[in-house]
Amino acid sequence: MEQQVFGGENHSRRPARPLMNAMLRGFLGRCPHCGEGKLFASFVKTVDRCGHCGEEMHHHRADDLPAYLVVVIVGHIVVGAFMSVEATSTLSTWQHLAIWIPLTIGSALALLRPIKGAVVGLQWALYMHGFSGEDDLIEAHPEA
């Protein structure tokens, strides 16, 4: 008896796309498809299509996920570091502010673009939000 597998490429009859490679390529600011073309036209605006392979990127929907992930990552690192420094030294409030505010802002800005690239790579690898070649619009109330 044949085992049925649901989900992923087995369910959709589409070839599997390498998830980790696509996310790494996006993290590095490269096209998740070919790894050669640029993913970003400016700081966090993606290109409409890859200049190397022609893969369309304009329909991605990263939305707020990269920002939320950056807040979680930077928050955990900065709060942990702050608590460690606070437990082992006697810095004044002004010294803490001079250390942690620039570190937090700099870390968040440094991670935002790579995290967004990884999210776009994830969406490409999983055929999400237009990367499947099909329209993602679903009517709320289909006509009977």
C-alpha positions in Angstrom: 0.0 0.0 0.0 1.4 3.4 -1.0 2.0 5.9 1.8 0.4 9.3 1.2 2.5 12.4 2.0 0.7 15.7 2.5 2.2 19.2 2.2 5.3 20.6 0.5 6.4 19.6 -3.0 4.7 16.2 -2.7 1.3 17.8 -2.3 1.7 20.6 -4.8 3.5 18.6 -7.5 6.2 21.3 -7.6 9.9 20.7 -7.4 11.4 21.3 -4.0 13.4 24.5 -3.7 16.4 24.5 -1.3 15.1 26.4 1.8 18.4 26.9 3.6 20.3 28.0 0.5 17.5 30.4 -0.4 17.4 31.9 3.0 21.2 32.2 3.1 21.3 33.8 -0.3 18.6 36.3 0.9 20.5 36.9 4.1 23.6 37.8 2.0 21.5 40.2 -0.1 21.4 38.0 -3.2 18.6 36.6 -5.3 17.2 33.4 -3.6 16.9 31.7 -7.0 20.3 32.1 -8.6 22.4 33.6 -5.8 24.0 36.0 -8.3 21.7 39.0 -8.7 21.2 41.7 -6.1 18.1 41.4 -3.9 17.9 45.0 -2.7 17.5 48.2 -4.7 18.0 50.4 -1.6 18.3 49.8 2.1 15.3 47.5 2.5 13.5 47.9 -0.8 13.7 44.8 -2.9 14.4 44.9 -6.7 11.4 44.2 -8.9 13.2 41.4 -10.7 16.6 39.8 -10.5 19.1 41.4 -12.9 20.8 38.0 -13.4 18.1 35.4 -13.7 15.0 37.5 -14.1 13.1 36.0 -11.1 10.4 38.4 -10.1 10.6 39.8 -6.5 8.0 42.6 -6.5 5.2 40.4 -5.1 7.0 39.3 -1.9 5.1 40.0 1.4 7.8 40.3 4.1 5.6 43.0 5.7 6.5 43.4 9.4 8.1 40.0 10.1 11.7 41.1 9.6 11.2 44.0 12.1 9.6 41.7 14.6 12.4 39.2 14.3 15.0 41.9 14.7 13.3 43.2 17.8 13.3 39.7 19.3 16.9 39.0 18.4 18.4 42.3 19.4 16.2 42.5 22.5 17.5 39.1 23.8 21.1 40.0 23.1 21.0 43.5 24.5 19.0 42.7 27.6 21.2 39.7 28.4 24.3 41.8 27.9 22.9 44.6 30.0 22.0 42.3 32.8 25.5 40.7 32.8 27.2 44.1 32.8 24.9 45.4 35.6 25.6 42.3 37.7 29.4 42.6 37.3 30.0 46.4 37.4 28.7 49.6 38.9 28.0 51.9 35.9 25.9 55.0 36.3 22.6 55.4 34.4 24.2 57.8 32.0 27.0 55.3 31.2 24.4 52.6 30.6 22.5 54.9 28.3 25.7 55.8 26.4 26.4 52.1 25.8 23.1 50.4 25.3 21.2 52.9 23.2 23.8 53.1 20.3 24.4 49.4 20.6 20.6 48.6 20.3 20.1 51.0 17.4 23.2 49.9 15.5 22.4 46.2 16.0 18.8 46.7 14.8 19.9 48.6 11.7 22.6 46.0 10.9 20.3 43.1 11.1 17.2 44.5 9.4 18.3 44.0 5.8 19.8 40.5 6.2 16.7 39.3 8.1 14.4 40.7 5.4 16.5 39.0 2.7 16.2 35.7 4.6 12.4 36.1 4.9 12.1 36.8 1.1 14.3 33.7 0.5 11.9 31.7 2.8 8.9 32.9 0.8 10.6 32.0 -2.5 11.6 28.5 -1.3 8.1 27.8 -0.1 6.3 29.2 -3.1 4.6 31.8 -1.0 3.1 35.2 -2.0 3.3 35.1 -5.8 6.5 33.0 -6.0 4.3 30.1 -7.1 3.3 31.8 -10.3 -0.4 31.8 -9.2 -2.5 34.7 -8.0 -2.6 34.8 -4.1 -5.9 36.8 -4.0 -8.7 34.9 -2.4 -12.2 36.3 -2.4 -13.7 36.8 1.0 -17.2 35.9 -0.2 -17.2 33.8 -3.3 -20.3 34.1 -5.4 -22.5 31.0 -5.2 
